[in-house]
Amino acid sequence: IIDKEQYMVITNGEELILPRKEFELLALLMSKAGKVFKRDEIMGKVWGNEVVVGERTIDVHIRKLRKKIGDEHILTIKGVGYKFKY
């Protein structure tokens, strides 16, 4: 469960407070579960087109999210991007 008003995620009955960018990334992926989000689309929607961040920024945030919510929910589509699976 994701509560966008309180920036809170509930997983396995536990409240999980995420840093802003991790929350926004998870909210984006969960907004259309099963849809593959391309890396440039993620970058634009979460970080904005005007912000310059490193190429591996998305990967680092994905790794942190997987550690917090479980590896099985965020799938890597090699060479394309990521998708969320319930």
C-alpha positions as CSV (number, residue, x, y, z in Angstrom):
1,I,0.0,0.0,0.0
2,I,1.3,3.4,-0.9
3,D,0.0,6.6,0.7
4,K,1.1,9.6,-1.4
5,E,-0.3,12.2,1.1
6,Q,1.8,10.9,3.9
7,Y,4.8,9.7,1.9
8,M,4.4,6.3,3.5
9,V,4.5,2.7,2.3
10,I,3.0,-0.2,4.1
11,T,4.5,-3.6,3.3
12,N,3.9,-6.8,5.2
13,G,1.9,-4.9,7.8
14,E,4.8,-2.5,8.6
15,E,5.1,1.2,7.9
16,L,8.0,2.1,5.8
17,I,9.2,5.7,5.6
18,L,11.3,6.2,2.4
19,P,13.4,9.1,1.3
20,R,11.7,11.3,-1.2
21,K,13.3,10.0,-4.4
22,E,12.9,6.4,-3.4
23,F,9.2,7.0,-2.6
24,E,8.6,8.8,-5.9
25,L,10.4,6.0,-7.8
26,L,8.3,3.4,-6.1
27,A,5.1,5.4,-6.6
28,L,5.9,5.7,-10.3
29,L,6.5,2.0,-10.8
30,M,3.4,1.0,-8.8
31,S,1.2,3.5,-10.7
32,K,1.1,1.1,-13.6
33,A,2.2,-2.3,-12.2
34,G,3.4,-4.5,-15.0
35,K,4.3,-1.6,-17.3
36,V,8.0,-1.4,-18.2
37,F,9.3,2.1,-17.4
38,K,12.3,3.0,-19.6
39,R,15.3,4.5,-17.8
40,D,14.8,7.9,-19.5
41,E,11.2,8.0,-18.5
42,I,12.0,7.3,-14.9
43,M,14.7,9.9,-14.9
44,G,12.4,12.6,-16.3
45,K,9.5,11.8,-14.0
46,V,11.4,11.3,-10.8
47,W,14.4,13.6,-11.2
48,G,13.2,16.0,-13.9
49,N,14.9,16.8,-17.1
50,E,16.8,19.7,-15.7
51,V,18.6,17.9,-12.9
52,V,22.0,16.3,-13.7
53,V,22.5,13.1,-11.9
54,G,24.9,10.2,-12.4
55,E,24.1,7.4,-14.8
56,R,23.8,4.8,-12.0
57,T,21.5,6.9,-9.8
58,I,18.4,4.9,-10.8
59,D,20.2,1.6,-10.2
60,V,21.3,2.7,-6.7
61,H,17.7,3.7,-5.8
62,I,16.3,0.5,-7.2
63,R,18.8,-1.5,-5.1
64,K,17.8,0.3,-1.9
65,L,14.1,-0.2,-2.7
66,R,14.6,-3.9,-3.3
67,K,16.4,-4.2,0.0
68,K,13.4,-2.6,1.8
69,I,10.4,-4.1,0.0
70,G,11.8,-7.3,-1.4
71,D,13.6,-8.3,-4.6
72,E,10.6,-10.0,-6.1
73,H,8.6,-6.8,-6.6
74,I,10.9,-4.8,-8.9
75,L,12.0,-6.5,-12.0
76,T,14.8,-5.5,-14.3
77,I,14.1,-5.6,-18.0
78,K,17.6,-5.8,-19.4
79,G,18.5,-3.0,-21.7
80,V,15.1,-1.3,-21.2
81,G,14.2,-0.4,-17.7
82,Y,12.2,-1.6,-14.7
83,K,8.7,-2.7,-13.8
84,F,6.7,-3.4,-10.6
85,K,5.1,-6.8,-9.9
86,Y,2.7,-7.5,-7.1
